[in-house]
Amino acid sequence: MSSHTEPNEAVQPWGRVDDDGTVYVREGAEWREVGQYPDASADEALAYFARKFSDLADKVTLLEQRSKRGGATASELAPTVRQLRADVVGAAAVGDLAKLDARLEVLADSLKEATALEAAASREAVVDAAREREAIVEAVEALAAQDPQKTQWKTTTQQLNDAFAKWQDHQQNGPRLPKADAQALWKRFRNARTTIERHRREYFAELDDTHRAARDAKTRLVERAEALAPKGEDGITAYRGLLDEWKASGRAGKRVDDTLWARFKAAGDALYGARAERDAEEAADSLPKIEAKKALLEQAKAVADEADLAKARALLTQIQREWDEIGRIFGRDQERSLDDGMRRIEQALRGREDADWKANDPRTKARANDMTQQLEDAITKLEAELEAAKAAGNASAAKKLEESLAARKAWLGALGA
């Protein structure tokens, strides 16, 4: 490498050109040959290699900007920086290569620190991702641990599908887990999913058997119910027994149940329809009876107005005989209302008869007469004792005798009434 400048050489701060077109770059106190640019002027030769330097400088500037913008990670930029430093050292270019290398060194140092931080964050992200993926696995394992007979399979199937979609998204877009950890978690997920699918197949296979048995049983019940049609109303008791069997026969699936129930109910409606027709006929037949009994109740009002109890009883007996001849009427409420009206008239007359009997019973009269005599004798005796007490001036005794005499007279008055 030459270290001197000849008078006929073209020179600039970072490069020079010999007469033969050889171009040199200054590196410190030394000049290093970078190449030749024959058949051109010295300025053109320097300009050519200066453009080479400018290209390198642009690349350094771009890397610095990318580092600041955060468009790429430090670990992604670091190899590019190393490669560019290798390109700068000994580059066939004219310019301050040392300064470019210094800028790249500063950038490399900053990327080294950023790379360390990124590595720590990446490790933490992997730990978090492993925790999140294990949470997905545990949720699926919880689904697998459910009692198949109590599982809401529509909901569980949707939850399993959601968990699998979440797993795939996590696997594709989340941090990459260590292979052994990822395989272990996937094995647990796959085993739990297999268990769920096996339980679901077994449950629905068993449910199909149950539905089939219920369908066959209910089909036979429908046929037996439809066979009762000729019996009309007399078949209702047997139909109720079939209804109890229907309730105990289990489910055959909504669509099948609805279809069979429609037939079973139609058979029952036919039987109850026969009863309804009979009830309608009896209700129509009862209308004249109702009017007749209402008329008898009007006649029976005269019983209360009859002072002669014997005549009143004879009148009520005649009305009751006609009442019984009319017979039963349709409708419990209607019949009860009419019977209650007749019962009140009967009770009122019986009350009058009981009172009359008590008033005219010979034994009652005898007891009353005997009590009257005793009271009269007691009154006579008390009057004599009262006169004697007054004559003797015994006011206290006289007062007590007067009270006893008043009480006896009150009793006597009550008996007389």
C-alpha positions in Angstrom: 0.0 0.0 0.0 1.4 3.4 -1.0 1.8 6.1 1.7 2.8 9.0 -0.4 1.1 11.3 -2.9 2.6 12.1 -6.3 2.1 15.6 -7.9 0.0 14.2 -10.7 -2.4 12.3 -8.5 -6.0 13.4 -7.9 -6.8 13.5 -4.1 -9.8 14.1 -1.8 -10.2 13.8 2.0 -10.9 10.0 1.8 -9.5 8.9 -1.5 -7.0 9.4 -4.3 -6.4 8.1 -7.9 -3.1 7.3 -9.6 -2.5 8.1 -13.2 -3.1 4.6 -14.1 -6.7 4.8 -12.6 -5.9 2.9 -9.4 -8.1 4.2 -6.5 -7.1 4.3 -2.9 -9.1 5.0 0.3 -7.5 6.5 3.4 -7.8 4.5 6.6 -6.1 6.4 9.4 -2.7 7.3 8.2 -2.6 4.6 5.6 -3.9 4.4 2.0 -5.5 1.1 0.9 -6.1 0.2 -2.7 -9.8 -0.4 -3.5 -9.7 -0.9 -7.3 -9.3 0.6 -10.7 -11.6 2.6 -12.9 -9.8 2.7 -16.3 -10.6 4.9 -19.2 -12.2 7.6 -16.9 -11.1 10.7 -15.2 -9.9 10.8 -11.7 -13.0 12.6 -10.5 -15.2 9.9 -12.2 -13.1 7.1 -10.6 -13.4 8.7 -7.1 -17.1 9.4 -7.7 -17.7 5.7 -8.6 -16.2 4.4 -5.4 -17.7 7.2 -3.4 -21.1 5.9 -4.5 -20.1 2.5 -3.2 -19.5 4.2 0.2 -22.8 6.0 0.0 -24.6 2.7 -0.6 -23.0 1.3 2.5 -23.9 4.4 4.5 -27.5 4.2 3.3 -27.6 0.6 4.5 -26.3 1.6 8.0 -28.8 4.4 8.2 -31.6 2.1 7.3 -30.6 -0.4 9.9 -30.5 2.4 12.6 -33.9 3.5 11.6 -35.3 0.0 11.7 -33.8 -0.5 15.1 -35.5 2.7 16.4 -38.9 2.1 14.7 -39.1 -1.5 16.1 -40.2 -2.9 12.8 -37.9 -5.9 13.4 -36.7 -7.6 16.5 -33.1 -7.2 17.7 -32.4 -10.8 17.1 -33.5 -10.4 13.5 -31.4 -7.3 12.9 -28.2 -8.5 14.7 -27.1 -10.9 11.8 -27.6 -8.1 9.3 -25.5 -5.8 11.3 -22.7 -8.4 11.6 -22.9 -9.0 7.8 -22.8 -5.3 7.1 -19.8 -4.8 9.4 -18.0 -7.5 7.4 -18.9 -5.6 4.2 -17.6 -2.3 5.5 -14.3 -3.7 6.7 -12.1 -3.8 3.6 -14.9 -2.4 1.4 -14.1 -1.3 -2.1 -15.4 2.2 -1.4 -14.1 5.7 -0.7 -15.4 7.4 2.4 -15.1 7.4 6.2 -15.3 3.6 6.6 -14.1 3.8 10.2 -17.0 6.1 11.1 -19.4 3.7 9.5 -17.9 0.8 11.4 -18.2 2.8 14.6 -21.9 3.4 14.0 -22.4 -0.3 13.3 -20.5 -1.1 16.5 -22.8 1.1 18.5 -25.8 -0.4 16.8 -24.5 -3.9 17.5 -24.0 -3.1 21.2 -27.6 -1.8 21.5 -28.9 -4.8 19.7 -27.0 -7.1 22.0 -28.8 -5.5 25.0 -32.2 -5.6 23.2 -31.6 -9.2 22.2 -31.0 -10.1 25.8 -34.2 -8.4 26.8 -36.1 -10.0 24.0 -34.8 -13.4 25.0 -35.9 -12.9 28.6 -39.3 -11.7 27.3 -39.5 -14.7 25.0 -38.8 -17.1 27.9 -41.5 -15.4 29.9 -43.9 -15.6 27.0 -43.1 -19.3 26.6 -43.9 -19.8 30.3 -47.2 -17.9 30.0 -48.1 -19.7 26.8 -47.4 -23.1 28.5 -49.6 -22.0 31.4 -52.4 -20.9 29.0 -52.2 -24.1 26.9 -52.3 -26.2 30.1 -55.4 -24.3 31.1 -57.0 -25.3 27.9 -56.0 -28.9 28.5 -57.4 -28.8 32.1 -60.7 -27.4 30.8 -61.0 -30.3 28.3 -60.0 -32.8 31.0 -62.8 -31.4 33.2 -65.3 -32.0 30.4 -64.0 -35.6 30.1 -64.5 -36.2 33.9 -68.2 -35.3 33.7 -70.9 -38.0 34.3 -72.0 -38.9 30.8 -75.6 -39.4 32.0 -75.7 -35.8 33.4 -73.8 -34.1 30.6 -75.5 -31.6 28.4 -74.0 -32.9 25.2 -74.8 -30.0 23.0 -73.1 -27.6 25.3 -70.2 -29.9 26.0 -69.6 -30.5 22.3 -69.5 -26.8 21.6 -67.1 -26.3 24.5 -64.8 -29.0 23.1 -64.9 -27.4 19.6 -64.1 -24.0 21.1 -61.2 -25.4 23.1 -59.8 -27.1 20.0 -60.1 -23.9 18.0 -58.4 -22.0 20.8 -55.6 -24.7 20.9 -55.0 -24.3 17.2 -54.9 -20.5 17.4 -52.5 -20.7 20.3 -50.3 -23.2 18.5 -50.2 -21.2 15.3 -50.0 -17.7 16.6 -48.5 -18.1 20.1 -44.9 -18.6 21.2 -43.4 -22.0 20.3 -43.1 -24.3 23.3 -40.3 -26.7 23.8 -41.1 -29.8 21.8 -41.3 -32.2 24.8 -43.7 -29.8 26.7 -45.8 -29.3 23.6 -46.1 -33.0 22.9 -47.0 -33.8 26.5 -49.8 -31.2 26.6 -51.1 -32.3 23.2 -51.2 -35.9 24.4 -53.3 -34.9 27.4 -55.6 -32.8 25.2 -56.0 -35.7 22.7 -56.7 -38.3 25.4 -59.3 -36.1 27.0 -61.0 -35.4 23.7 -61.0 -39.1 22.9 -62.6 -39.8 26.3 -65.3 -37.2 25.6 -66.1 -38.6 22.2 -66.2 -42.2 23.5 -68.6 -41.1 26.3 -70.8 -39.3 23.8 -71.0 -42.3 21.4 -71.8 -44.6 24.3 -74.4 -42.2 25.7 -76.2 -41.8 22.5 -76.0 -45.5 21.7 -77.6 -46.2 25.1 -80.1 -43.4 24.5 -81.1 -44.9 21.1 -81.7 -48.3 22.8 -83.8 -46.5 25.5 -85.8 -44.5 22.9 -86.4 -47.7 20.9 -87.8 -49.6 23.9 -90.0 -46.6 24.8 -91.2 -46.3 21.3 -92.2 -49.9 21.1 -93.9 -49.7 24.5 -95.8 -46.6 23.6 -96.8 -48.0 20.2 -98.4 -51.0 21.9 -100.2 -48.6 24.4 -101.6 -46.6 21.4 -102.9 -49.7 19.8 -104.6 -50.8 23.1 -106.1 -47.3 23.6 -107.5 -47.3 20.0 -109.0 -50.7 20.6 -111.1 -49.3 23.4 -113.1 -47.1 21.0 -116.1 -49.5 20.7 -116.6 -49.4 24.5 -117.2 -45.7 24.4 -117.6 -44.2 27.9 -117.1 -47.6 29.5 -113.5 -47.7 28.2 -112.4 -44.6 30.3 -111.3 -46.6 33.3 -109.1 -48.8 31.2 -107.8 -45.8 29.3 -106.7 -44.2 32.6 -104.8 -47.3 33.4 -103.0 -47.1 30.0 -102.3 -43.4 30.7 -100.4 -44.5 33.9 -98.4 -47.0 31.9 -97.7 -44.3 29.3 -96.2 -42.0 32.0 -93.9 -44.8 33.2 -92.8 -45.9 29.8 -90.0 -43.2 29.4 -89.1 -41.0 26.4 -88.8 -42.1 22.8 -87.5 -38.8 21.4 -89.5 -35.6 20.9 -90.7 -36.3 17.4 -91.7 -39.9 18.0 -93.3 -38.9 21.4 -95.3 -36.2 19.8 -96.6 -38.4 17.0 -97.5 -41.3 19.3 -99.1 -39.0 21.9 -101.3 -37.4 19.3 -102.7 -40.9 18.5 -103.0 -41.9 22.1 -104.7 -38.6 23.1 -107.1 -38.9 20.1 -108.2 -42.4 21.4 -108.8 -40.9 24.8 -110.7 -37.9 23.4 -113.1 -40.3 21.6 -113.9 -42.1 24.9 -114.4 -38.8 26.8 -116.3 -37.5 23.9 -118.8 -40.3 24.4 -119.2 -39.3 28.0 -119.6 -35.7 27.0 -122.5 -36.6 24.7 -124.1 -38.6 27.5 -123.7 -35.7 29.9 -125.2 -33.3 27.3 -128.2 -35.6 27.0 -128.6 -35.9 30.7 -128.3 -32.1 31.1 -131.1 -31.6 28.5 -133.2 -34.3 30.3 -132.7 -32.5 33.6 -134.0 -29.1 32.6 -137.7 -30.0 33.2 -136.8 -31.7 36.5 -134.9 -28.6 37.6 -137.9 -26.4 36.8 -140.2 -28.8 38.6 -138.1 -28.8 41.8 -137.8 -25.0 41.7 -141.6 -24.9 41.6 -141.8 -27.2 44.6 -139.5 -25.0 46.5 -141.8 -22.1 45.9 -144.7 -24.2 47.2 -142.7 -25.2 50.2 -142.4 -21.6 51.3 -146.0 -21.9 52.6 -144.8 -24.4 55.3 -143.2 -21.6 57.2 -146.4 -19.5 57.0 -148.7 -22.3 58.3 -149.3 -21.9 62.1 -150.8 -25.3 62.5 -147.8 -27.6 62.8 -149.7 -30.7 61.8 -150.9 -29.1 58.6 -147.4 -27.7 58.0 -145.9 -31.2 58.3 -148.6 -32.7 56.0 -147.9 -30.0 53.4 -144.1 -30.6 53.5 -144.5 -34.4 53.4 -146.6 -34.1 50.3 -144.0 -31.8 48.7 -141.1 -34.1 49.6 -142.9 -37.1 48.1 -143.3 -35.2 44.8 -139.7 -34.1 45.1 -138.4 -37.7 45.3 -140.7 -38.8 42.4 -139.0 -36.2 40.2 -135.7 -38.0 40.8 -132.0 -37.0 40.4 -130.9 -34.2 38.1 -127.6 -33.8 36.2 -125.0 -31.5 37.7 -123.8 -32.0 41.2 -123.7 -28.2 42.0 -127.2 -27.7 40.6 -128.7 -30.6 42.5 -126.9 -29.7 45.8 -128.2 -26.1 45.5 -131.8 -27.4 45.2 -131.5 -30.0 47.9 -130.0 -27.4 50.3 -133.1 -25.2 49.7 -135.4 -28.1 50.6 -133.2 -29.0 53.6 -133.5 -25.5 55.1 -137.3 -25.6 54.9 -137.3 -29.1 56.6 -134.9 -27.9 59.4 -137.0 -24.8 60.1 -140.2 -26.9 60.5 -138.3 -29.4 62.7 -137.1 -26.6 64.9 -140.7 -25.4 65.4 -141.9 -28.9 66.2 -139.1 -29.4 68.7 -140.0 -26.2 70.5 -143.7 -27.1 70.5 -142.9 -30.5 72.0 -140.8 -29.1 74.7 -143.5 -26.6 75.6 -146.3 -29.2 75.7 -144.6 -32.3 77.0 -146.6 -33.6 80.1 -143.5 -34.6 81.9 -142.1 -31.1 81.4 -145.3 -29.6 82.6 -145.3 -31.8 85.7 -141.8 -30.8 86.6 -142.7 -27.2 86.1 -145.9 -27.5 88.4 -143.9 -29.2 91.1 -141.3 -26.4 91.0 -144.0 -23.8 91.1 -145.5 -25.3 94.3 -142.1 -25.5 96.0 -141.5 -21.9 95.1 -144.9 -20.7 96.4 -144.3 -22.6 99.7 -140.9 -21.1 100.1 -142.2 -17.6 99.4 -145.0 -18.0 102.1 -142.4 -19.1 104.6 -140.0 -16.3 103.8 -142.8 -13.7 104.1 -143.6 -15.0 107.6 -139.9 -14.9 108.6 -139.5 -11.4 107.2 -142.5 -10.1 109.3 -141.0 -11.7 112.4 -137.5 -10.1 111.7 -139.1 -6.7 111.2 -141.1 -7.1 114.4 -137.9 -8.0 116.3 -136.1 -5.0 114.8 -133.4 -7.2 113.2 -132.6 -5.1 110.1 -129.7 -7.3 108.9 -131.8 -10.5 108.9 -134.7 -8.6 107.3 -132.5 -7.5 104.4 -131.2 -11.0 103.7 -134.8 -12.4 103.8 -136.0 -9.7 101.4 -133.2 -10.7 98.9 -134.1 -14.3 99.1 -137.8 -13.5 98.8 -137.1 -11.4 95.6 -135.1 -14.2 94.0 -137.9 -16.8 94.7 -140.5 -14.5 93.2 -138.3 -14.0 90.1 -138.0 -17.7 89.6 -141.7 -18.1 90.0 -142.4 -15.4 87.4 -140.0 -17.2 85.0 -141.9 -20.5 85.3 -145.2 -18.7 84.8 -143.9 -17.2 81.6 
